[in-house]
Amino acid sequence: MSFKKALKRFIGIKDPEELKVEKSTRQKIVEFFESLFYALLAALFIITFFFQNTRIPTGSMEGTILVGDFVIVNKFIYGASSPRYVPFTEIKLPYFTLPGFKEPKRYDIVVFEYPGDRDELVPKELNVQYVKRCYGLPGDTLEIRDKVIFINGEQAWIPPNIQYLMPVPVPKGQADPQIFPLGSQWNRDNYGPLYIPKKGDKIKLTPQNALGWKTIIDREHGERVVSVIGDKVTIKGVEVTEYEFQKDYYFMIGDNRDDSADSRFWGLVPRDLIVGEALIVIWSWDREIPLTSPFKLIGSSRLDRALKLLH
């Protein structure tokens, strides 16, 4: 180093070449963080409006989808919405929904927000997503006879990987008090017939059936509004004999029929809670192995399920 350069450095005067290098380094750092920011922004946009990854925690679709599968969900096919909750919280946000390419079809494997237990106005846990197969569409009449589903009087398609843990059906007339709707004399194997309402449908309300529809009507109003007093049914204190539904509804059921908490138990899914269609398994491993054993977890990977299309 020359005496002149050494003197400049000693008194704090930097060489133009050094300033050029420092400026270039700062620019690179700024550009790196800018690129990272836009990449995260793009990822958030894709996750919000196009695709999301969902890990399957339960065996209700076992055979078709396994516990431990990581599934890509097509969100834009039915019309994606902006975020409904503050991330990692149950704080609701105002949201908007984009137009979809199609409506949910019969036998689609659908991801949706859990509407809550049969008699709950609001779920105990918000923003919980379920994966089931859609069987009943708005306007359908669904019935189960000895485990076999009938739609509008015709036998429904049977998924190739359907499972029955208990092959002997629960007899018709043996009522299960946990079944939807409240007060029905049905069970999981002999169920219905149940009409699935569509937006604009009107049903007659009587003291006998009002309690069965009470939770759905209350949810449409966002508060408890239905009461049965003697032989009268009231909504917000006004006596009524019928009700017009404000939403389309769907009947969801698991392929693992005897180990599935589904619409037979907790009721119907409104259209606005449907998130998307399960599209493909991108990876799968044994969920029973804890994350503290990473090598065992990786070794349990089910390579035959990677990139497996769902249908």
Phi, psi and omega in degrees: 000137181286159179300322182297315180293320180297320179295317179299319181293322182296319183268005173091010177266120184267145179292142178306325179295321179293320177300321180297317179295315181297318179297318179296320179295316178299317179300318180297319179296315179298315180297323179298312182290328175296315179297318179297318180298312181292328176294317178295321178297316179295319179296318178297319179297316180295314181296324182287316191247345187239295185224154171215157177259129179236129176269133184275116185264342185233168184262023184291340176248018184308138187104306176275311176232131183262153172299129183100353174290142171254115190248134173274130181252126176277107185271330186280346184298322179262355183106098183286157177239160173291166182306136181262346181223151170296131184309135176066018177224177174250024179276118183286149177238149168296142184219164174232157182241134177277155177298143179264170178273337178200167173267157177305135180254160176300133179081359171299145172270114195245140172256132184211160174284133180296124183285344182117166178296166188308319186253013180268134173288317180230137179300150176299321177242127180272161175060038174260127184254139177247158174235120179216174174262135180278121177249315183258127178259164177304128181094352178280157168244121185248141178216145175242124179240112181049051176079352182264129182273137174238134178244121181052039175087353181248143181297133182280161175299141180254120180300143182297334182254024180298146181229142173233115178282332180236098187294336180274120183292150170292128187299148175298138181093347175273094190288142174250116183295348180272354186284146171271140356277162178305132177092354179287159179256033186256171172222182187292336184260337175229101195225137174087196008288141179238126174276132181259113188287150172245162182303130180095346176296144175243133176240149174285134177251127178231164176301336182282325184251350186297322181292331177292326180264356188306310186295319179297317179294316178301318180295323178297331179267348180076014180196168178284115184234341186267132176223147173242116181238106183064239179258020182241144174249130180236148171237118185055038176083357181257129180294135182224157175239354178208167178218139177256121182288143182261352184223161168277148181232156184225150179252119183248139180213147182275153177287336175270078198303323185268003178223050183221118171276108188219200186299339176297333185254314185254353172111198189268157180254121176288153184303324186287351177265357180281126185268315183177188181251130176293125191253309190204145172274120180266336180197159180204139172208175184284111184289342181289339180279126183289157179295342179286353176241070188298324182291320176295321180297313179296321179294339180274002183303135179264088185297333181289346180261349180298132179061032179273121178289142181259137177204000000 
